[in-house]
Amino acid sequence: MRTSDAEILIVPGLNNSGPDHWQTRWQQKLSTAQRIEQQDWDAPDHAAWTRAIVDRVNAAQKPVILIAHSLGVAATAHAAAQFEPGKVKGAFLVAPPSEEWLRAHALDFGAFETHPRDPLPFPSLLVGSRNDPHAAYAAVEDLAFAWGAAMLDAGEAGHINSTSGHGPWPEGLMSLAHFLSRL
């Protein structure tokens, strides 16, 4: 699948993805990419966040490719069962936080603190880092298994964000292109 044949929906996590984050850069680079906006990026409300994703996906006029990072991955997984069947053609999911990290965080993440365990109803690629401070690699592998997602080991890449040196993240863009070529 080519990006021009799909609506690319960017799903950031907590605090949104800043100007140097790879999601923001990809959004600027990919002509059909749009960000799913949230009312409050700093205090995630489970119902509001998932509703925003469901509404945007179900309103899409073309097949949808989701590109989610961190809490955006969890929000995408929580929203998936409410997508119109066949609407989402694939999801590129990067660095989800573990349930343990969410529960230990100072913020109350509510229903996000437990990840869905049902297989996702669309092809997906889950990218995990060996030294992500927000999730042990084994926890990310466990999610990939539960969701039926292919797993990509990013090595020691931190949280795969601008803080860990992944501004443009060209390796990720190549992985996305490879993933899309298989859809």
C-alpha positions as CSV (number, residue, x, y, z in Angstrom):
1,M,0.0,0.0,0.0
2,R,1.2,3.5,-0.8
3,T,0.8,6.3,1.6
4,S,-1.1,8.3,-1.0
5,D,-3.7,5.6,-1.1
6,A,-4.5,5.9,2.6
7,E,-5.3,8.4,5.3
8,I,-2.3,8.3,7.6
9,L,-3.5,9.1,11.1
10,I,-0.8,10.1,13.6
11,V,-1.7,9.1,17.2
12,P,0.7,10.8,19.7
13,G,0.9,9.9,23.4
14,L,1.1,11.9,26.6
15,N,2.0,15.6,26.0
16,N,1.6,15.3,22.3
17,S,4.6,15.0,20.0
18,G,6.7,18.1,19.9
19,P,8.2,19.8,16.8
20,D,11.4,17.6,16.9
21,H,9.5,14.3,17.4
22,W,9.6,11.8,14.5
23,Q,5.7,11.8,14.4
24,T,5.6,15.5,13.8
25,R,8.3,15.3,11.2
26,W,6.6,12.4,9.4
27,Q,3.3,14.2,9.5
28,Q,5.0,17.1,7.7
29,K,6.6,14.7,5.2
30,L,3.7,12.4,4.3
31,S,1.1,14.3,2.2
32,T,-1.9,12.4,3.6
33,A,-0.9,12.4,7.2
34,Q,-3.0,14.1,9.8
35,R,-2.8,14.2,13.6
36,I,-5.6,12.9,15.8
37,E,-6.0,15.8,18.2
38,Q,-7.0,15.4,21.9
39,Q,-8.7,18.0,24.1
40,D,-6.1,17.6,26.8
41,W,-2.7,16.2,26.0
42,D,-1.4,16.5,29.6
43,A,-4.3,14.7,31.4
44,P,-5.4,11.8,29.3
45,D,-9.1,10.9,29.7
46,H,-9.7,7.3,28.5
47,A,-13.2,7.9,27.2
48,A,-12.3,11.2,25.4
49,W,-9.0,9.9,23.9
50,T,-10.5,6.7,22.6
51,R,-13.6,8.5,21.3
52,A,-11.4,11.0,19.3
53,I,-9.6,8.1,17.7
54,V,-12.7,6.1,16.9
55,D,-14.5,9.2,15.5
56,R,-11.5,10.2,13.3
57,V,-11.0,6.6,12.0
58,N,-14.6,6.0,11.2
59,A,-14.9,9.3,9.4
60,A,-12.0,8.5,7.1
61,Q,-12.8,8.6,3.4
62,K,-9.9,6.3,2.4
63,P,-8.3,3.2,4.0
64,V,-6.6,4.1,7.3
65,I,-3.0,3.6,8.5
66,L,-2.4,4.4,12.1
67,I,1.0,5.5,13.4
68,A,0.9,5.6,17.2
69,H,3.5,6.3,19.8
70,S,3.6,5.6,23.6
71,L,0.2,6.2,25.2
72,G,-1.2,6.6,21.7
73,V,-0.5,2.9,21.2
74,A,-2.5,2.0,24.3
75,A,-5.3,4.4,23.2
76,T,-5.3,2.9,19.7
77,A,-5.6,-0.6,21.2
78,H,-8.5,0.5,23.4
79,A,-10.3,2.1,20.5
80,A,-9.7,-0.8,18.0
81,A,-12.9,-2.8,18.7
82,Q,-15.0,0.3,17.9
83,F,-13.5,0.9,14.4
84,E,-15.8,0.1,11.4
85,P,-14.8,-3.3,10.1
86,G,-12.1,-3.1,7.4
87,K,-11.6,0.6,7.9
88,V,-8.0,0.3,9.3
89,K,-5.6,-1.4,6.9
90,G,-2.7,-1.4,9.3
91,A,-1.1,0.1,12.4
92,F,2.6,1.0,13.1
93,L,2.8,1.0,16.9
94,V,5.9,2.3,18.6
95,A,7.1,2.1,22.3
96,P,3.9,1.4,24.3
97,P,4.2,2.1,28.0
98,S,3.9,-0.9,30.3
99,E,1.0,-1.3,32.6
100,E,3.5,-1.2,35.5
101,W,4.9,2.1,34.3
102,L,1.4,3.6,33.9
103,R,0.4,2.5,37.4
104,A,3.6,3.9,39.0
105,H,3.3,7.3,37.2
106,A,2.1,10.3,39.2
107,L,-0.8,10.9,36.7
108,D,-3.9,8.8,37.0
109,F,-4.2,7.0,33.7
110,G,-7.5,5.3,34.6
111,A,-8.5,2.6,32.2
112,F,-5.3,3.0,30.2
113,E,-3.5,1.2,33.1
114,T,-4.7,-2.1,31.8
115,H,-4.0,-3.0,28.1
116,P,-6.5,-4.9,26.0
117,R,-5.4,-8.5,25.4
118,D,-7.6,-9.3,22.3
119,P,-5.9,-9.5,18.9
120,L,-6.1,-6.3,16.9
121,P,-8.5,-6.6,13.9
122,F,-5.9,-5.3,11.5
123,P,-2.3,-6.0,10.6
124,S,0.1,-4.3,12.9
125,L,3.8,-3.9,13.6
126,L,4.9,-3.2,17.2
127,V,8.3,-1.5,17.6
128,G,10.0,-1.9,21.0
129,S,13.3,-0.8,22.5
130,R,15.6,-2.9,24.7
131,N,16.1,0.0,27.1
132,D,12.8,1.9,27.1
133,P,12.4,3.5,30.5
134,H,8.6,3.2,30.1
135,A,8.4,-0.5,29.4
136,A,10.6,-3.6,29.7
137,Y,11.2,-5.2,26.3
138,A,9.5,-8.4,27.5
139,A,6.3,-6.5,28.3
140,V,6.3,-5.1,24.7
141,E,6.8,-8.6,23.3
142,D,3.9,-9.8,25.4
143,L,1.7,-7.1,23.9
144,A,2.8,-8.0,20.4
145,F,1.9,-11.7,21.1
146,A,-1.5,-10.8,22.6
147,W,-2.4,-8.3,19.8
148,G,-1.2,-10.6,17.0
149,A,1.3,-7.9,15.9
150,A,4.6,-8.5,14.3
151,M,7.5,-7.4,16.6
152,L,10.4,-5.2,15.6
153,D,13.4,-5.0,17.9
154,A,14.7,-1.4,17.7
155,G,17.7,-2.3,19.9
156,E,18.7,0.1,22.6
157,A,16.7,3.1,21.5
158,G,15.2,4.5,24.7
159,H,11.6,5.6,24.4
160,I,12.1,6.2,20.6
161,N,11.3,9.9,20.9
162,S,13.2,13.2,20.4
163,T,14.7,12.9,23.9
164,S,16.3,9.6,23.0
165,G,17.7,11.1,19.8
166,H,14.9,10.0,17.4
167,G,13.9,13.2,15.8
168,P,13.7,12.3,12.1
169,W,14.1,8.5,12.8
170,P,14.9,7.5,9.2
171,E,15.2,3.8,10.3
172,G,11.6,4.0,11.5
173,L,10.4,5.5,8.2
174,M,12.1,2.7,6.3
175,S,10.4,0.1,8.6
176,L,7.1,1.9,8.0
177,A,7.7,1.7,4.2
178,H,8.5,-2.0,4.5
179,F,5.4,-2.6,6.6
180,L,3.2,-0.8,4.1
181,S,4.6,-2.7,1.2
182,R,3.3,-5.9,2.8
183,L,-0.3,-4.6,3.2
